[in-house]
Amino acid sequence: MIEILTQFRQQYQPKTVQILFITEAVQPGNVFFYRKNSNVFRAVKEAFNQVFGVFESDEVFLEFFKENGCYVDYLCAEMINGLLPEVRQEVRMKGIKPLSERLAVFKPKVVITVMKVLEKEVNEAIKLSGITSIQYSKAVAFPAHSKTNADRCVEELVEILNMLLEREIWGM
């Protein structure tokens, strides 16, 4: 299942990754950013709607996302919902090295971690990658479990996107 989703995701990978959004893992039940049915998808799309205007469809949004160097990746290579907290943390730790290797390939300018609790692992992966391309890195709220979290995630993403454009860190 993960391999199929990875192949599916690769069709949306831009030639040059400018902004890498990192979240925890693929969710069970075919819930996946690039299937346009996850909380992260809805929050990221809403933030882009607020910054760039409403997209006429989810597919138009994903094309814009790709064309502007945005991509979503995962810390963990396996689904982890329902795991005991200590097992979940072990899986997160195992994801650091593979993520660092992908970061070394992508060399993004910006890393946005969509789940504040993952910030330590993502920062460790960045350090391990040895890349110097990152000009900005930030963790935002995960858009689940409450409307407050979803709204906070969108607000934080809007603030980041506007700042990146204003400071010309991210070129359109």
N, C-alpha and C positions, 0 to 999 in steps of 0.2 A: 504493500500500500504506500509506504513512504517513498519508495523508488518511483512509483507512478506519479505521485504528487511532485516529486523533485523534477522529473522530466516535464511535467505540465508547467511547472513554475519557470523552467528555463526558457520557454518561449517568450516570456515577459522580461527576460534579463536584457537590460540595455547594453549597448557596446561599451559604454563607459559608465560605471556606477558612480554617481556624484553623491547621492544620499542613500545610505543603507539603513533601512528600518530593521531592527532586530527584535524579535519577540521570542517567547519561550520555546514553543513546539507546535507542530501540527496537532489539531484537535481531533478527537474521534468523531465518527459519524459524517465523514466527508466535509467537515467544516474547515475552510481553508481560505486564506486571503484571496488567492487568485481564482477561486470558485465564486467569489463575490458574496460570500454568505457568513463571514465571521464578524465578530465585534470589532476587531482591528480594522478590517476592510471598511466597515461602516464609519468608524471614527476618522480614519485617514481620509476617506472620500469626503466626509462632511467638512473637515478642515480645509481640504483643497477647494471645495465648493465655496467656502467663505472667503478664501484668498483670491481665487481665480474666476469665480462665477460658477453657476450651476452647470454641470455636465449633462448632456442630453441623454446619456445612458451610462451604465456601468462599464461597458466595453470602451466607450469614448474616453472615460476617465482613465482606464487602465492603459490605453494607448498614450494619453498625455503623460501619465506617470512614467511609462517606459521612455518615451521620447525626451523627457526632461531628466533622465538619469537616475530615476528612483527605482529601488528594488527592495523586496522584503526577503529576509533570511531568518533562520531559526538558530538559537543556541543549541537546542537538543535535537538529535537525529531521530528520536523516537517519541511516540505519543506518551505523555506522562500524567495525564489527568487520572486521578484515582489512586496514584501511588502514595505510599506512606511518605510523610515529609522528609525523612532521612534518605529514603531511596530516591525521591525526586531530586534532592540536593546532590546525590552521587551522580545522577544522570546529567544534571547541570554541569558539574565539575568535569565530567567526561567530554562535554561539548566544547570546552574552552579551546583545546588544541586544534580540533577540526575547524572551529570558527576562526581561529587565528590564521590558519592556512588559507581559508577563503578570503579573509580580509587582505592578506598579502597579495592575492590575485586581483581583487576588486580595487584596492587602493582608493576608497571613497574619500571625499572631502569632508563629509558629514556622517556621523553615526547617531541615529536616534533609537534608543532602547525603549521599546513599548512594554514596560513593566518595571517599575522602579526597583523592585527587589532583585532584578537581574543585573543591575548596574555594576556591581563588583566583578561578576564573572565576565561581562562584556569588556570592562576596562582591562581585566587581566588578559583577555584574548587580544585586545588592541596592543598592549605592551609586548606580548609574546610575538605578535606578527612582525614587529620591528618597523612597521611602516611610519612614514612621516607626513603622509598626505592629509591626515585628518586635521581640519581647521576648527571643527566644532563637534562636540559630543555632549549629549544630554539624555537623561532618562525621563520619561513621562509616565503618567498614571496608566494603568491597564484598564481598558474600557469595558469592564465586566462587573457583575454582581450588584450594580446599582446605577441608576441614571446619573447620580452625582459623579461616579467614576468615569462614566462615558462622557459627560459634559466636561469634566476636568481634562480628560485626555484631549478632546477636541480643542479646548481653549489653549492648552499648552502647545499643541501642534500648530495652531494658527499663529501664536506668538513666535514660535521658532521659525516658521516659514516666512513670516513678514520680516523678521530680523535677518534671515539669510539673504533675502532679496535686497533689503535696505543696505546691508553691509557688502553686497555683491560677492558673497561667499559662494552662492549658488547662482549660476547664470542660466537664464532662460533663452 
